[in-house]
Amino acid sequence: MRVQAVMAGLVSAVVGYASSFTVVLAGLRAVGATPGQAASGLLALCCGVGAAAIFLGLRYRMPISIAWSTPGAALLMATGPVPGGFPAAVGAFIVCAGLLVLAGLSPWPARAIAAIPRPIAAAMLAGVILSLCTAPVRAVVDVPMLAVPVVLTWAVLQRYQRRWAVPCALAVAVVAIAVQGNGGGLSGAALRPAVELTAPALSLSAVVSIAIPLFLVTMAAQNVPGMAVMATYGYLPPLRPVLVTTGLASAVAAPFGGHAVNLAAITAALTAGPDTHPDPGRRWIATVALGAGQLALGLGAGLAMALVLLSPPVLVTAVAGLALLSALGSSLAGAVTEPEGREAAVVTFVVTASGMTILSIGAAFWGLAAGGLTALLLHRRSPSEPPAEQPAPAVPADQRS
């Protein structure tokens, strides 16, 4: 049975890595990282995820799955370059890590996140990833010989083996690149990327455009759902120590290019479910195996970066878009399901999806601000809120019982 748990953890590591490493590399490149810095960032994230998962699994004997922030990487792709370049982005990563640690040390940041209406938070995430999710369509038009097999593979496996849909689509993309004659450079790629340290620079625009939205997205789209998934399987890990641990891992990874480490929201179901081990008290083994698997996969970050460089940019974005389609669907559903606040959510979605930049501040922040202002403007009294008490009309003495 221990072998079963170990295998579940290794599968979770492979699925989590293969389904979203292209998003991470594309996000780091979008905010100004060189290929070497992006590969270093991927390696740093793998090490941060692995170390945090092993520590938390052994410390609490629970299947506390850890991952990098895929929605956060999508946010980086949508934000693009910021004044100060990649050093300013690294500075923003450190600020985000500090906010995660602060959220674990003090209850008020978590309360502040909880105060953001869920439809607005979901709409912001949907607006961030919308343009990425349209990339498969653009790829089919621009490079049909490469993109069509990838999309078809993903579509078929979505029907029969959903967890392997994106990894297998990525494998087909690699084969397609090799068939096209562009894969020869892979043989000369470094299996272990050179670790590159980037001196951080503090920039107000980067903090507002990257750090704050990255913190909000990581909390709302990763940590909160991750806790919810674990609760469905009967696990209630202590959130504050988890936030401190992932925040410290993020802070260590940031100077090497890593953006954020957090609770896993998707692969958590792969390690915490009954298929991992019949004994709930032994499923933590899968988390430790996941951490070890991530450490091993990090050694291939240089090869992963070489693959991205050899691929047509639209194809890389297409694979990332396929990985984010389910996140887009759940975000849109969360944004418009409740009639109360739907208008504010739509405003948040539209402003964020516009991709506009004002005062060097990205659209994610402005979408959140616009949605919050709309919610305040259109605030209605809750139906459960009793109306203001009115004085009772006077009753003539002759009509009193």
N, C-alpha and C positions, 0 to 999 in steps of 0.2 A: 504493500500500500504506500510505503514511503516513496518508492519509485514512481508511482502514479502521481503523487504530489509534486515530485521533482519535475516530471515531464510536463505537468500542467503549468508550472512556473516558467520553464524554458519556452514552451509554446507561447505563453503570454508575452515573454520578452521579445520573441521573434515577431509576433503579430504587432505589438506596440511599436517596435523599431521600424519594421518594413512598411507599416501603413502610414507613417508620418515623418520619416526622416527627410523626405524631400521637402516637406513644408518647413521644417526647421532650417535646412540649408538655404532654401529660397528666401525665408524671412531674414536670416542673418545677412545674406547678400543684399537684400533690398535696403537695409539700413546702413550699408557701406562696408561690410566686411569683405576682405579679399578672400580668394579661395582657401588659402591657408588658414586664415582666421576663422572662416566658417567651419572648416574641418576640425579645427581646434575646439570650437564651440560645441560641435556635436560630440566630440570625445569627452569634453568636460561635463556635458549634460548626462552622458551615459555613466560616467563615474559618479556624478552626484546622485543620480537615480539609484544606481547600484548600491552605493554606500548607505544611503538613507533607507532603502528597502531592507537591506540586511540588518541594519541597526534596529529599526522599528520592529521587524519580524522577531528578532531574538529578544528584544526588550519586553515586548508586550504579548508575545505568543499569539498573535492575531495575523490574519492574512491582509496586512496593510499594504496594498499595492501602491507603488510610487511611479510617477511618469514625468515627462517634461510637459510643459504647457503647449499643447498643439494649437488651441485657440490663440494663445499668446504669440506663437510664431506666425499664425495667419494675420494677427494684428500688425506685426512687423512688416509683412508683405504689403498690407494695405497702407501703412504709414509712409514707407519709403524713406529716402535720405532726410536727415535732420541737420540743422546747423551744428557744426562741430564734428560731423562725420561719425565714424564708428566709435571713436573714444567717447563721444557724448552719449551714444547709445549704450555703451558699457557702463558709463556713469548712471544712466537711467536703470539698467539692470540691477545695479547695486542698491539704488534707492528702492526699487521694487522688493528686493530681498530684505531690506531693512523694514519695509512695511509688513512683510509676511512675519518676520520675527516679532515686530511690535504687536501684530494681531494675536500672536501666541502669548505674549507676556501680559497684555492688557485686554480686557474684554471689550473696550469701546470700539476698536476698529471693526471687529466682527459684527458688533451691533450696528455700526454705520453701514456696513455692507448689507446687512439684513434689512435696513431701512429703505434701501433702493427697491422700488417696486419690481417684482420679478418680471412683469411684461417688458419694462424698460430695459432691464439688464439683458433679457433674451433678445430683444430687438436690436440692441447694440451689437451683440455677437453676430446676429444674422446679417446685419449691415456690413460688418467687417469681412465676412467670408463669402458674401454674395458674388463678388466679382471673381473670386477664385473658383467657385463652383460652376461658373459658366465657361471655364477654361476647357473642359472636355469637348464642348460644342465647337469652340474655336479651333481646337486641335484637329477635330475630324474634318473641318473645312480646310485648314492650312496644310496639314501633313496626314492625309487620310491613310496612306499605306502604313504608317506607324501607329496612328491613333485608333483606327477602327478595330484592329485585333485587341488592343488594350481595353477599349470600352466594352467590346463583346465578352471578353473574358470576365471582366468585372460584373457585367449584367447576369451572365449565366451562374456564376458562383454566388451572387446575391440571392439567387433562388435556392441553391442547394447547400452551399457551405459559406455562409455569410462572413464568418470570421477570417476566412482565407481569401476573400474577394480582392481586397486591395493588395496584399502581398503577391498574389498570383498575377494580378494585372501589372504590377511592377516587374515581375519576372518576365512577362511577355514583352514589356517595353525594352528590357535589357536585350532580349533575344532579337527584337526588331532592329535595335540599333546595331547589333553585331551583323545581322544579315545585310543591312544597308551599307556595311563596310566602314562604319564609324567607330567600331569597338576595338580597333587595334591598340588604341592608347591605353586601354584598361590593363594590358599586360605590363605596362611600365609604371602603373600607379603604385604609390607607396601603400603598403598594407597598414602601416602605423603612421598616422599623421604627426607632423611636427607640432609640438605644443607651442602656441604663440601667446605671449602675455601682452595684453593691451592696457596701457596706462589710461585709467578712466578720466574723463573730463566732465565737470558738472555744467549743465546747460539748462536754463529754465524751460526753454521750449522743448527740449528732449524729455525733461521730467514730466511736463504736462502732456506731451504727445505720446510718450512711451511708458514711463514709469507708472503713472496713475492708472491709465487704461489697462496696462498689463496686469497690475495688481487686481483691479476690479474683475477683469476677465478671468484671471487665474482663480480668484476666490469664487466667483459666481458660476463659472463653467467647468471647474475642475474640483476644487476642494469641497464645495457644498454637495454637488452630485456624487462625488466619491464617498462622502459620509452617508448619503442616502442609500447608495448601492450596498454598502456594507451593512447598514441597518436592516435591509430587507433579508439578509442572511443571518441576522441575529447578533451582529458584532457592533459594539459601541466603543470604538477606540477613543482615547482622550484627545480631543481636537487641538487643544492649546499646545501640548508637547509635540504633536505632529507638525503644527505650523512652525514652531520654533526649529524643529529638525530640518524641515524642508526649506525654511528661510535661510538657515545657516548653510545648507548645501547649495542653495542658489547664490549666496554671497561668495562662497569659495569658487563656484563655477564661473561667476560673472567676469572676472578679469581675464579669463581664458576664452571668453566669447559665449558662455551659456546664458540663456535669458531667464529661465525660471524652472524650478523643480517643485512638484506638488503631488497631491493625492491623485491616483488614477481614477478616472470616471468610467472608462469602458473596460479595460483589462481587469478591473477589480472584480467583475463578475466571473472572469475566467479562473481566478485564484480563490475566491470566497465561496463558490458554489459547491454543491454536493458531488459533482463529478471530479472535483479535486481530491477529496478524501472523504470516506464515509463518516469519519470522526471529526466534528468541527474543531476540536481542540488540537488537531494535527495539521490543519490546513495552512498554518503559518510557514510550514516547510516550503510551500509553493512560493511564498513571498521571498524567502531567502534564495531559492533557486532563480527567481526572476531577477533579483539583484545581481547574482553571479552571472546570469546570462547577459544582462546589460553591460556589465564590465567587459565581458568577452566581445560583445558586439561593438563596443566603442573602439576596439583596435582596428576595425574596418572602416573608420570614418574617412580616412584618406581615399580609399577605394570608392566609397559612396560619393565623395566630392568629385572624383574623376568622372564617375558615371554622369553626374549632373552636368558637368562641363561639356561632355561629349554629346549630350542629348540636345535636341532642339529645345529652346527655352519653353515654348508653348507645350511641349510634351511633358516636361517636368511639372509645369503648373497644372496640366491636365490630371496627372496622377495624384497630385496634392488635392485637386478639386474633387476627385472621386473619393478620397479619404475623408473629405469634409462634408459630403452630401448629407449624411445622416445627422451631423451636427446642425446643418442648416435647417433640416426638416424639424428637428426637435425645438430649435430656437424659434422658428416661425410659429410653431404650434403654441409654445409658451408665451409668445408675444401677443397673440390675438385670441386665445381661447376665452379669456375672461372679458366680458363686455366692458366692465369698469376699467378704465384706463387704456382702452384699445386705441383711442385717438393719440394719446401720448406715446404709446408704443410705435404707432405708425410714423409719427413725426421723428422719433429716435431712429427708426430703421431708414427712412428716406434720407435724413441728414447724414447718417453714418455711411450709407451706401453711396452717397454722392462723391465721396473721396476728396472733399474740399479741404483746403488748408488756409487758415486765417491766422495771421501773426505767428507763422511758423508752427502752429499747433494743428495736429491732425484731426480728421473727421470724427474719430471715435469719441474724443472728448466733447466736441461740439454736439454730436448726436445725443450724448448723455445729458448735456446741459439743456439742449432744446427740449428733450423729452421731459426732463424734470420741470422746466418752466411751464410747459404745456399741461402737465399734471396739476401743477398748482393753480393755473389759470382756469382749468375746467373742473376743479375739485367740486364734487357733489357730496351731499350728506349721504352717508351709507344708509341703505334701507333699514338696517337693524338699529340705526341710531334714532332714538325716540324724538319726536318733534318737541319744539320748545313748549313748555307748559303754559297754557293759557288760563287766565283767571276764570273760574266758573261763573256763569251768569246768575244774577240774583233771582231767587225764586220767591214769588209772593207768599206771604204767610198763610193765606187761605188755601194754597195748593200743596203745602208741605204735608207729608204723611206723618 
